[in-house]
Amino acid sequence: MITRVGRVRNARSCASPRQECIDFEPGVNLLVGPPNSGKTKWFETIDYLLGYKQKPGDLFGGAMVADYDSCFLHLLIGDRCYLVSRYISESFSHRRIYLSPVDLSEPATEFALDDWVERIPKLLGLPELVAPSGNPVARPWKRLGFRSLLRHIYRRQRSWGGLVDKQPESEQRLCILYFVGIARRIYTHDAKELAALERERELYGRSPWEKVIRDLWTHLDTEETFDVALDSIKATGEKRRQIQEQFQQLRTNNPSDLDAAFELGRSLGRVEEKENLLNLLCESEQARSLRAIQREIDARKTIRQELPGTAQINEALDVIAIGINEYLSQITDEKSSAWRHGDVSVRVSTSAVHFYVANRPWETVLGGSDSLIFLVAYQYALLRLGQYDHLHYPGFQLIDLPPDFLGEDIRDKENYIVRPFLELLRTGCRKDWQLIISGASFDGLECPRHVLNTRFTITE
């Protein structure tokens, strides 16, 4: 849980350095203010401290880089509270992160930026996943990074045009399968080893033996396994002997039939060429290695049969669909016109996770405020995963609503989109989970006692 976010002004921007900070509580935290009041800058500060990899000016703009030296956040995990800090000013290295107990009882540990991004999931208690982003044979297997997951956790103000901002569908698929707890059952160590063997087998097609192997399979009637191809040596030898006998009979019975003799000679040459290829390939070291690889692959065939199939994956994804529909039902109970479409379903393919509204792709059905409501429902469904101990979602979420979210004078009009989160975090999730959400007003929003509006303080 994030308990505080702060920024430190430099000496050039005011008479003396000072801190600006916002304290957050468990549950729903509201960042309230009109457009251009700085709400997005606070979200960007959190993003920056969670491993943003570009230059500070690319995120904050030049004016903020000129005015501030550094930023920090307090991260409460279990009963330990950590201080995470990072420089903003170009006078210092922005690719270093500093981690220490918030009471400074121990010296700060310095992390290179990439090392910090790798450390964050461990701090949050998220299990490691090594998996391919796409075809498990063609794509490299690598650790799923926290920044990929953060694209789902943090809904940026500019990212309301699609399910996830600037993320390939294959990577989206991997992140969602990770959140619902099934990715680690699909991408096991044994599955990785099987994919490596299959990739090694494919690499033989790029070796100097490619032409020999392809020529061999061209001469055969079928493209079966390599062992079957080599077994045809005996059949080829028998064919050669038959042609030789026919040629001998022709020389004895009809030696003047030169055309027939020519055709038999051509047939004999082709068969002998094929037999030579087969023998050469069979005797080669490459062939023996390839046969050994194929035997290992055959011995591991049961691995793929034991992995979750499409039906099991879809069953795991149902928890997302249930969460989305639960949210839509709750806002419709409060405001009947909020959602006039059918139920949402979620299904997997080999390359993506697909979301359907009334059995049609959501992008083709929804537009305008309906799309925004659907995306908020997706964020609710992710946060709702906190009800289940076996699923893998960190205990916080950031939603930066666009200033014209509902296309009208907002005041209390946006309250109904927040109330399902209030109830979820009050009763359905662990006590230290939280949502930080921006809005123009939220007038009159009733919150339970432990769900408080953000307190904004300036300390000299």
N, C-alpha and C positions, 0 to 999 in steps of 0.2 A: 504494500500500500504506500502511495506517495503521501507524505504528511506535510511537506513544505517544499516550495519552489522559490528560489530567490535569484536576484541579479545584483551585482555590485558595480556601481558607477565609478568611473575613474576620477582622478583629482582634477583633470582638465575640464570636466563637464559641470562642476559645481564647486563651492567653496571647500567642501571636505567630502571624502568618499562616504557613500551611504548605501545601505541595502534596501532593496524593494523586495518584499516577499509576500507570498500567499500561503496560508495554512489550509490544508485539506483534512477532511474527516472521513471516516468510513461512510459508505452509502453514497447518496447523490450529492454532488457538489456543483453549484451553479455559478458559472462566470457570466455576470450580467452586465450589459452595457450596450449603447448604441453602436452602429457601424463605426469603424476606425477608432474605437476606444482602447484598443490594445489587447483584446481577448486572444486573438490569433497569435500574437507575439508570445503569450504565456504558453500556449500549446507548443509553439516552435521551440521555446526554451526547454521544455520537457523532452521533445524530440531530439534536440541537440545533445542533451545529457545522456540520452539513451543510444548514442552511437551514430548520429548523423555524420556522414563521411566527407561531405564537400566543405568548401570554405565557409566560414561564418557569414561573410558578406552575401553569399549565394542564398542563405536562408533568411537572415535578419535584415539585410540591406546595409548600405554603407553608414547611415546615420547612427544606427544602434551599435555597430562595431566601433565607431569613433567615440561613443559616449560610455561604453561599459568595458570593464576589465574582465569580468568573469561571471559565471553563474553556478548555481548549485541546487541540489535537491536532497531531501531527507527521504530515505527509503526504509520503511518498517517491514521487516520480514520475520515472522514469528515474534520473538521477544527481543530481537536485536534491531537497532536503528542505525543505518549507515548514512554517512555524508558522502555524496558524489559531487565532485566539482570539476570545472573545466574552464579554460580561458576562452574569452571571446575576442579580446583585443589582438590585433595583428602584431603587437609588440611581444607576444608570447606564443609558444607552440600550441596550436589548437588541436593537435593530434595526440595529446596526452590527457589521460583521465586520472583523477586522484580519488581513492576510496579509503575511508577511515571510519571508525566508530563516530557517531555524531557527538559524543562527549569528548572526543579527541584523546581517549585514554590509551590509544595505541598510535604509533606513527602511521601516516598515510602511505598506502601502497600505490605506486605509479604504474599505470597500464598504458601500453601503446594502444591506439584506437582499435585496431583489429582484435587485439587480445581482450579488450574490454567488452566488445560486442560478443565475443565468445564466452566471456565470464557471466554475462547477464542471465542467461537461462539457468545456470547453476545456482545463482543467487535466488532466483525465483522458484527453484525446485522443479523446473521443467526437464523431463528426461531427454537425453540426446537422441537424435534420429539421423542416421546416415542413409541416404536414399537418392535415387536419380530424379531429376526434374524432367520426366518424360519417359521415353523407352528405356527399360532397365538394361537392355543389352547395348544400345547405341549411345546412351548418355552416361557420363561419369557419375559415380556414386560419391556424394559429398555430404558434409554435415549441413542440415537445415539451419540456416542462420536466423538469429533473432530479428534482424531487420526485415526479413521476409514475413515473419509472423506479425511484426509491428504494423505492417500495411493493413492488416485486418483489425488490430487493436485500436489504432488511431485513425479515425475518420477525419481527414483534413478538410478544410473549408473548400479546397479546390477539387476534391475527389468525390463529388456527388454525381458524376456522370456515368459511373459504372460500379460493379460490385467491389472491386479493389483497384486502387490507383496504380496504373503503369506496372501491372504484374502479369506476366504471361499466364495463359490458362493452365498450363501444366504445373506451374508453381503454385497457382491458386489451389489447384486440386490437392497438391501435396500438403499445403498448410491446413486446409479444411479437414483432410483425412487425419492429420496430426491432432488437431483440436478434438475430434470426436473419438480419438483413442484407437483407431484401427490401423493407422499407418505403420506402427511398430510391429503389427502382426503380419503386414504385407511385406515390408522390407526388412526381413530377418537377415541374420548373418549367413545362413545357408542359402537364402535366395540371392544374396550378393555373390557368393562363391559360384553358384550356378550361372549367373549372368556373366561373370568373368570368364568361365569356361566357354560359354557360347560366343562371347566376344573374341576370345582367342581362336576359336574355330573359324570365325568369319575372317580373321586377319590372314589366314592362309590363302584366301582368295585374292589378297593384295601382294602375295609373295612372288618370287620368280617362277614358282610352280603353277601360277594361275593358268597359263595357257595349256600346260599339260593336263591339269585337272579339268578345265573346261573342254578341251578336245576329247578327253576320255568320256565325259558325260554326253558330249554331242554324238559320239559313236554308239552310245547305248540307247536302248529303246525307252528306258525310264530313268529319272533322276532320283534314285532312291539313296539310301545312306551309303557312306563311303565303303563300309564293309561289303555291302551287296555288290557295289561296283567292282571291287577287287575279286569277288567270287566268280565273276564272268571270265576270268582267265582260262579256266578249264574249258568252258563252252567255246571260247575263241580258238583254242588249240584244236578242238574237235572239228570245228568249221574249216580250219586250215587243212586238216588231214583229208576231209571230204573233197575239197577243191583239188588237192593234189592227186587224189585217186581219179577224179573226173578228168583231169588233164592227162593222166597216164592212159586212161581208157581211150581218150580222143586220139592220142598219138598212135595207139595200136589199131583202132578200128577205122578211123577216118583222118589220117594225117594231112590230107589236102584241105581240110576245112579250117582255113587260116583265121576267118572271122571269129569262129567259136573259140579257137585257141587264144586269140587276142583278148576276148572278153573274160575267159577264165584266168588269163594272166593278170588282167586288171583287178579282178576280184581277189585273186590270191595276194596281190600286192597290198590291197586295202586291209585285208584280214591280218597279214603279217605286221603291217604298221600298227594296227590296233593292239595286237598281241605284244609287240615291243613296248608300246606305251604302258600297257598294263603291267608288264614285268618290271619296267623301269620305275614306275610309280610304286609298285609293291615293295621294291627293294630299297627305296629311298628312305633316308632318316625322317624327312618331312612326313612321309606317309605313315611311318610307324608312330610318330608323335600325334598326328591327326587321329589315327585310329585309337590311340590311348585317350585322347581328349574325348572322343565320341563315346568310348566305353564309360568314362567318368560321368558324362552327361546322362547316358542311359541309366546308370546306377542311381542317379539323383532325380529321376523323373517324378518320384513320389513327393519330392519337396514342393513342386508347383501344385500338385494335386491337393496338398495339405494347406496351401495358402487360402485366405478368404476369397471367395468368388464374388461376382457382381451382386448376387442377391444378399450376401452377408454385408458387403460394403454399403449397399442401399439401406439395409436395416440399420446400420450404424449412423447413416446420415439422417435417418428419420428424426433424430433428436433435434437437428437444426430446423427441419420443417415444422415439427411440433412447436418449437419456440417461436418461430415466425408467426404461425397461425394463432398461437396464444396471445401474442402481442396485438395482432390485428383484431382479434376478437375483443380484447379489453378496450382498445380505443374506439371500436365501433359501439360498444355498450355505452360509452360516454358521449360519443358524437356519431350518430348513425350515418352521416355522409362521409366519414373519414375514409372508409374503404368499401367500395362497391363491386369488388371483383371476387373471384372464387378463391378457394384454398390454394396454398402454395405447396408444391412438392419438390423434392430434391433427388436427383438421380446422377449416377456416375457413369462416365465412359472411360475409355483408355487414356484420353488426353485431357479431360476436364470434368468439373462438377457442374451440372446444369440445374438451373432453377426455373420452375414452371409455375405459371399462374393460370389456373383452370386448364391445365394440360397444354399450355402454350408458352414458349420462351418468354420470360418476364420482360426482356428488352423490347419485344414486339407488341406487348400488351399495354405496358405502362408508359406514361409520360408525365412531365410536369411534377406537380406535388405528389402524385401517386408513386412515382419513382422514388422520391425522397422518403415517403412513408415506408416503402418497401425496404429501403436501405437502412433506415432506423430499426425496422423490425429485424433485419439481419444482425445488427449490432446487439439487440436485445437477446436474440437466440444464442449468440456467442457468450454473452455475459451469463446467461441462464445455465451454461455448462458448469458453473460453480456449484450446482446442486449435486454433482456427481464426482465422487472422489477418484474414479478411474479415468476421467477425461483430463485433457491437458490444455488448460487455458489459464493464463496468469490472472491475478486477482484485481485487475483494473482495466478501465476502458476510457478512451478520450474521444469525445464527439464535438467537433467544431461546426456548428450549424451555419449554413449560409445566411447572410443578413436578410434575404427576401424569402425565407424558407416557405412561408405560406402565401406570399404574394399579397399581403394586406397589412394594415396597421396591427401590429402583433399584440402588444400589451399582455393579456392573459390567454391569447388564442393558442399559444404553443404549449400551455400547461398539460393538455391531454396527452401529448406525445411523451411526457416525462413520467406521468403517474404510474404506468406499468413498471418502470424502473424502480420507483420508490418502493412499491410493494415487493418487487423481487428482491431487492437488497435488504429490505426490512425482515423478510420471512424466509426467502428461498435460497439465499446464498450464505456463504460463510461470513462471519461478523466483520471481518476486516476487508471485505471486497468493496470496490468503489467505482463510481462513474463520475467523471468530470465532463460537464457539458456546458456549452455556451448558449446564450440566448439574448434577445434584446430586452426582455422584461421579466417574464414569469410572474407577473403581478398576481398576488393572492394565492400562490401555490402553497398548499398545506403540506407540511412535512412532519413526519414523526420526530420525536424529540432528538433521536440520535442521527437523524438525517438533516444536516444543517447547511444553510447557504454559506458560500465561501466568505471567509473573513479576510479582508485585504488590509494590510498594515504597511506603513512606511517607517522604518527605524533609522535613526540617524547614526 
